[in-house]
Amino acid sequence: MVAVAVGNVDVAHMAWAAARDVATAVPAMGAPVKVAVDSAHGLALAKDVTATVASPPFMCAAMDGYAVRGLGPWRVVGKVLAGAAPLPHKLMPGEGAEIGTGAIVPDGTDAVIPYEQCQVEHDIVTAEPPTRRHIRHAGEDFPVGEVVASAGQRVTAAVAGVVAQSGVDVVWVTPQPSVWLIVTGDEVITSGVPVAGQVREAHTAVVAALTGRAGGVFAGRTVIGDDPQLLRQELEATSAKVVVVSGSSSAGRADHLREVLTGMGGRWLIDGVACRPGHPQGLGQTVDGRWVVSLPGNPFAGMVAGLTLLEPLVSSLAGRDPAKALRLPVSGHVGPYEHGVRLVPVTLDDRGGAVVIAGSRPGSLRAVARADAVAVIEPGWTDGAVAELLLVP
């Protein structure tokens, strides 16, 4: 596998928006595969879907009631329900036919009058002159040959439904990238009560949630000590398209990832981002084309890095269109970071804005656990100004 170039990038303390753009610019992985529409939920379409049948495929009733022609009263001369054969003859003036929603409208029909507007006695229907036709025309939703879902769209329930309506049973999708997490740190434990000097591992849930939301598959994790040889072994052992490494991201004696990846022949596209928290985060690539996302060991800083680099990277690999930015007014006290952006947890209010949650710290998830989103606060931001929001997974 050949390493994929994303462009010439300055890797030193990259601006937050530029770093996110680098992760978003990664091309989709692998050749498209065909899957049944019912099995495609959450995947990204690799090719446009073109309708093979029109919707509706014929002129049909939009309401339960009576199909009528001319002025009333109308004599009922037949009945037609959804899925049944059409009325075998054309309606004449003064005639009507009982009809169900979705049934083929008889030839000659001027309008369908809903049941609740009709009075029926001895097969004679009376009603006020109709003001609406309640008839759907063939192809009014989409004709044969129209694109009903585009490449890059995520297959939601609605997308799957419209694809099925269009007569298509299988679709081309981009394969899901797999994600493996390597947790580093001599102090990290995964269960039980920590003793002095130990901490509980807190990155797995965040990485798994971001991976799933972005369209990837969380394949699992390993936990290792602060040993560069072990780290290299784990990086070489996993076949996952994306390897996330928590910890080992800064410049301390126990932070080995930079040197290990470089020693393996890999490269760094991003080595530090101008933000607080989360500035030691990075994005690299192995010589065989796998991606490495470096997350700071502090849990909230790690989540920030996951939102900044991991989620857009996995989404891009999964072939999804870039997510639309959510921007809302943000109120509260924040000390902006003059050299980049500050990321703070916020709650959404009922006035269409967001409110800063006080007490956020890089090493704690307590504040963000109460949040709806993380606000990206630019250096020139003032209380009440608009900021970009990243929804908490």
matplotlib code that plots the C-alpha trace (Angstrom):
import matplotlib.pyplot as plt

x = [0.0, 1.3, 1.1, -1.5, -0.4, -2.8, -0.7, 2.1, 1.3, 3.2, 3.4, 4.4, 1.5, -1.0, -4.1, -7.1, -9.3, -6.4, -5.7, -9.4, -9.3, -6.3, -8.2, -11.3, -9.2, -8.1, -9.6, -12.1, -10.6, -10.8, -12.9, -16.6, -18.6, -22.2, -24.6, -28.4, -30.2, -31.5, -27.9, -26.5, -27.6, -24.9, -22.6, -21.8, -22.9, -19.9, -22.1, -25.2, -28.5, -30.7, -34.4, -35.5, -39.2, -41.1, -42.7, -45.6, -45.5, -49.1, -51.7, -53.1, -55.3, -53.7, -56.7, -59.3, -62.6, -64.4, -63.0, -65.6, -66.2, -68.2, -70.7, -72.4, -74.2, -72.4, -73.6, -71.1, -70.2, -67.3, -64.6, -60.8, -58.3, -54.5, -52.9, -56.1, -56.7, -57.9, -61.6, -62.3, -64.2, -63.9, -65.9, -68.7, -70.0, -72.0, -70.2, -67.9, -65.9, -64.9, -61.1, -58.3, -55.1, -52.5, -55.0, -55.0, -57.3, -60.0, -59.9, -61.9, -61.5, -61.6, -60.9, -60.8, -63.1, -62.1, -64.6, -65.0, -66.3, -68.9, -72.4, -73.4, -76.9, -78.1, -74.9, -75.3, -72.5, -73.1, -70.4, -69.4, -67.5, -63.9, -61.3, -58.4, -57.9, -56.1, -54.5, -50.8, -49.5, -47.1, -43.5, -44.3, -41.8, -39.2, -39.2, -37.3, -33.6, -33.5, -30.7, -32.5, -29.4, -25.9, -22.4, -21.1, -24.6, -24.8, -27.6, -30.1, -33.5, -35.0, -32.3, -32.8, -36.6, -36.3, -33.8, -36.3, -39.1, -37.0, -36.8, -33.2, -32.3, -28.5, -26.2, -22.5, -21.0, -17.6, -16.2, -16.1, -12.6, -11.6, -10.1, -7.9, -7.0, -3.6, -3.7, -0.3, 0.8, 2.4, -0.2, -3.3, -5.6, -8.8, -10.8, -10.9, -10.0, -6.7, -4.0, -1.7, -0.2, -2.8, -5.7, -8.6, -8.6, -11.2, -10.5, -12.1, -15.7, -14.9, -12.9, -15.6, -18.4, -16.6, -15.7, -19.2, -20.7, -18.2, -19.0, -16.1, -15.9, -14.2, -12.2, -10.9, -7.9, -4.7, -3.2, 0.5, 3.1, 5.4, 7.7, 8.8, 9.4, 6.0, 4.4, 6.2, 5.1, 1.5, 1.6, 3.1, 0.7, -2.6, -4.1, -6.7, -6.9, -6.7, -4.6, -5.4, -2.7, -3.7, -0.9, 2.7, 1.8, 3.7, 7.4, 8.1, 10.4, 7.4, 6.2, 7.6, 5.1, 6.8, 10.1, 8.5, 6.5, 9.4, 11.6, 9.1, 9.4, 6.2, 5.5, 3.6, 1.1, 0.1, 2.4, 0.7, -2.4, -2.8, -5.6, -6.2, -6.7, -5.4, -2.4, -0.1, -2.5, -1.2, -2.0, 0.6, 0.7, 2.7, 4.8, 2.1, -0.7, -2.4, -3.3, -2.2, -4.1, -2.3, -4.5, -3.2, -3.5, -5.7, -9.3, -10.9, -7.9, -8.2, -11.8, -11.0, -8.4, -10.9, -13.4, -10.7, -8.9, -10.3, -13.9, -13.3, -10.6, -12.8, -15.7, -13.5, -12.2, -15.8, -16.6, -19.0, -19.6, -18.1, -20.4, -22.1, -20.7, -23.0, -22.6, -24.5, -24.2, -22.2, -22.6, -20.5, -17.0, -14.1, -10.5, -9.7, -6.3, -4.4, -2.3, -5.2, -8.6, -9.9, -12.4, -15.0, -18.1, -21.5, -25.1, -27.8, -30.4, -34.0, -33.2, -31.1, -27.8, -25.3, -24.0, -20.5, -20.2, -17.7, -15.0, -13.7, -10.2, -8.0, -7.8, -11.5, -14.6, -16.9, -17.9, -18.2, -20.3, -23.0, -22.5, -24.4, -21.4, -17.9, -17.6, -14.6, -13.7, -11.5, -9.1, -11.3, -14.5, -16.6, -19.5, -22.5, -20.7, -21.1, -18.8, -18.6, -20.0, -18.9, -21.6, -20.6, -20.8]
y = [0.0, 3.4, 6.3, 8.9, 12.5, 15.2, 18.2, 20.4, 21.1, 23.1, 20.7, 23.1, 24.2, 24.3, 26.5, 24.6, 25.2, 24.2, 21.0, 20.0, 20.8, 18.4, 15.6, 16.4, 16.3, 12.7, 10.6, 7.9, 4.5, 1.4, 0.4, 0.8, -2.3, -3.3, -3.9, -4.3, -1.1, -2.5, -3.2, 0.2, 2.3, 4.6, 4.0, 6.6, 6.2, 5.8, 6.4, 8.3, 6.4, 6.9, 6.0, 3.0, 3.7, 7.0, 8.0, 7.8, 5.3, 6.2, 8.9, 8.0, 9.2, 11.3, 10.7, 8.0, 9.1, 9.3, 10.0, 12.2, 13.8, 16.9, 18.5, 16.6, 14.8, 11.7, 8.2, 5.6, 3.2, 1.3, 0.9, 0.8, 0.2, 0.5, -2.5, -3.4, -3.2, 0.2, 0.8, -0.8, 2.2, 5.9, 8.0, 10.0, 13.4, 12.9, 9.6, 8.7, 5.7, 4.9, 5.1, 4.4, 6.4, 5.3, 3.6, 4.3, 7.2, 6.3, 7.9, 11.1, 11.9, 15.6, 15.3, 13.0, 14.2, 12.9, 10.8, 13.3, 15.9, 13.5, 12.4, 9.1, 7.7, 4.9, 5.1, 8.8, 11.1, 14.7, 17.3, 20.9, 21.5, 20.3, 23.1, 20.6, 17.8, 15.3, 13.6, 12.8, 12.8, 10.1, 11.1, 14.2, 13.2, 12.0, 10.6, 7.6, 8.5, 11.2, 11.1, 10.4, 10.1, 11.4, 10.0, 11.1, 11.1, 9.0, 6.4, 7.4, 5.7, 8.4, 7.9, 4.1, 4.6, 6.9, 4.5, 1.7, 3.8, 4.4, 0.7, 0.2, -2.8, -2.6, 0.4, 1.2, 2.3, 3.2, 0.5, 1.5, 2.3, 0.3, 2.1, 0.6, 2.4, 2.0, 3.5, 4.3, 5.0, 3.1, 4.7, 3.6, 0.8, -0.4, -1.7, -1.6, 1.2, 3.0, 3.1, 6.0, 7.1, 5.2, 6.5, 4.8, 4.7, 7.1, 7.4, 4.2, 5.3, 8.6, 7.1, 4.4, 6.9, 9.3, 6.4, 5.2, 8.6, 9.2, 6.0, 3.8, 0.5, 0.5, -2.7, -2.6, -1.4, -2.4, -0.9, -0.7, 1.0, 3.8, 1.7, 2.8, -0.8, -2.0, 1.0, 0.2, -3.5, -2.5, 0.0, -2.7, -5.4, -3.8, -3.8, -1.1, 1.7, 4.2, 3.8, 6.1, 6.5, 8.2, 9.6, 9.6, 12.7, 15.5, 16.2, 14.4, 11.4, 9.1, 10.5, 8.3, 8.4, 11.0, 9.2, 5.7, 6.7, 8.5, 5.5, 3.2, 5.4, 7.2, 10.9, 13.6, 15.8, 17.6, 17.8, 20.1, 22.3, 25.9, 25.2, 24.8, 22.2, 19.5, 21.3, 18.1, 16.3, 15.1, 13.2, 10.9, 8.2, 4.9, 3.9, 1.4, 4.1, 3.6, 6.7, 7.5, 10.0, 11.2, 12.1, 13.9, 11.7, 14.2, 13.0, 16.3, 17.3, 13.9, 14.4, 17.8, 16.1, 13.4, 16.1, 18.0, 15.2, 11.7, 12.3, 14.2, 11.8, 8.7, 10.5, 11.3, 7.8, 6.5, 8.6, 11.0, 14.6, 17.1, 17.9, 21.3, 23.6, 24.5, 28.1, 29.8, 32.7, 31.6, 33.4, 33.2, 33.8, 32.4, 33.6, 33.4, 31.9, 34.5, 32.1, 29.9, 28.7, 27.7, 24.8, 24.9, 22.8, 24.5, 23.7, 24.7, 27.1, 27.6, 30.9, 29.4, 29.9, 28.2, 28.8, 28.1, 25.5, 26.7, 24.6, 22.9, 21.4, 19.3, 16.4, 16.1, 15.1, 16.3, 19.6, 18.2, 15.3, 17.9, 19.5, 19.4, 20.6, 22.0, 25.6, 26.7, 30.2, 32.3, 34.9, 37.8, 36.3, 38.3, 37.3, 36.6, 36.4, 33.5, 30.5, 27.1, 24.2, 20.6, 18.2, 15.9, 12.3]
z = [0.0, -1.0, 1.4, 0.4, 0.1, 1.4, 0.3, 1.5, 5.1, 7.7, 10.6, 13.4, 15.7, 13.0, 13.3, 14.6, 11.5, 9.2, 11.1, 10.8, 7.1, 6.7, 8.4, 6.2, 3.0, 3.4, 0.4, 1.0, 1.5, -0.6, -3.7, -3.4, -2.4, -3.2, -0.3, 0.1, 0.8, 4.1, 5.2, 4.2, 7.2, 8.4, 5.4, 2.8, -0.8, -3.2, -6.3, -7.1, -7.0, -10.0, -9.9, -12.0, -11.3, -10.9, -7.7, -7.7, -10.5, -11.6, -10.8, -7.4, -4.6, -1.8, 0.5, 1.4, 0.0, -3.4, -6.8, -8.6, -12.0, -12.7, -10.3, -7.5, -6.3, -7.6, -8.1, -6.8, -9.7, -8.3, -5.7, -6.0, -3.2, -3.1, -4.8, -6.7, -10.4, -11.7, -12.3, -15.7, -17.1, -17.3, -14.9, -16.5, -15.2, -12.1, -11.2, -8.4, -7.1, -3.6, -3.4, -0.9, -0.5, -3.0, -5.3, -9.1, -9.8, -12.4, -15.8, -15.9, -12.2, -11.4, -7.7, -4.7, -1.9, 1.6, 3.5, 6.2, 3.7, 2.2, 3.0, 1.5, 1.2, -1.1, -3.2, -3.7, -2.5, -1.7, -0.7, -1.2, -4.5, -3.8, -3.3, -3.6, -5.9, -3.5, -6.5, -6.9, -10.4, -11.8, -11.2, -9.2, -6.5, -9.0, -12.6, -13.9, -14.3, -11.6, -9.0, -5.6, -3.5, -4.2, -3.6, -0.2, 1.4, 4.6, 4.3, 6.9, 7.3, 5.0, 2.3, 2.4, 2.1, -1.0, -2.6, -2.1, -3.5, -6.6, -7.3, -6.3, -4.2, -3.9, -3.6, -3.9, -0.6, 0.8, 3.1, 6.8, 8.2, 11.2, 14.3, 16.9, 20.2, 21.9, 25.4, 26.8, 30.4, 33.3, 35.5, 33.5, 34.8, 33.1, 36.1, 39.9, 42.3, 41.5, 44.2, 44.6, 41.3, 39.2, 37.1, 35.4, 31.6, 30.1, 26.4, 25.0, 25.3, 23.6, 20.8, 20.2, 20.1, 17.8, 15.5, 15.3, 14.7, 11.9, 10.1, 11.2, 13.1, 16.5, 16.5, 20.0, 22.2, 23.9, 27.0, 27.3, 29.5, 28.5, 26.5, 22.9, 21.9, 23.0, 21.2, 18.0, 18.3, 18.7, 15.8, 13.6, 14.8, 14.1, 10.6, 11.4, 8.9, 11.8, 14.9, 17.8, 20.4, 23.7, 25.8, 24.5, 22.6, 24.3, 24.8, 28.1, 28.7, 28.5, 25.2, 22.5, 19.6, 17.5, 17.4, 17.1, 14.0, 12.4, 13.1, 11.3, 8.2, 8.8, 8.6, 10.5, 8.7, 11.9, 14.9, 17.4, 17.0, 18.2, 20.7, 24.4, 25.6, 23.2, 21.6, 21.6, 19.2, 15.9, 12.7, 11.0, 8.5, 8.4, 5.5, 4.4, 4.4, 7.8, 9.7, 13.3, 15.4, 18.5, 21.5, 24.6, 27.7, 29.6, 29.0, 28.0, 25.9, 24.3, 23.5, 21.9, 19.7, 18.8, 17.7, 15.9, 14.0, 14.6, 13.7, 10.5, 9.5, 9.9, 8.2, 5.2, 5.0, 5.2, 2.1, 3.8, 2.7, 5.1, 8.0, 8.0, 10.6, 13.5, 14.5, 17.4, 19.8, 22.9, 26.2, 29.4, 30.6, 28.6, 28.7, 25.0, 24.0, 22.1, 20.1, 18.8, 19.8, 23.2, 23.4, 26.1, 27.0, 26.5, 26.9, 24.3, 25.6, 24.5, 22.8, 20.0, 21.6, 23.9, 27.5, 28.7, 31.5, 34.1, 35.6, 32.5, 32.9, 30.5, 32.8, 33.7, 31.8, 34.6, 32.9, 29.4, 30.7, 31.3, 27.9, 24.6, 22.6, 22.7, 21.5, 19.5, 20.9, 18.6, 20.0, 19.2, 20.6, 23.0, 25.3, 23.1, 19.8, 17.4, 17.6, 16.0, 18.0, 18.0, 19.3, 22.1, 21.1]

ax = plt.figure().add_subplot(projection="3d")
ax.plot(x, y, z, "-o")
ax.set_aspect("equal")
plt.show()
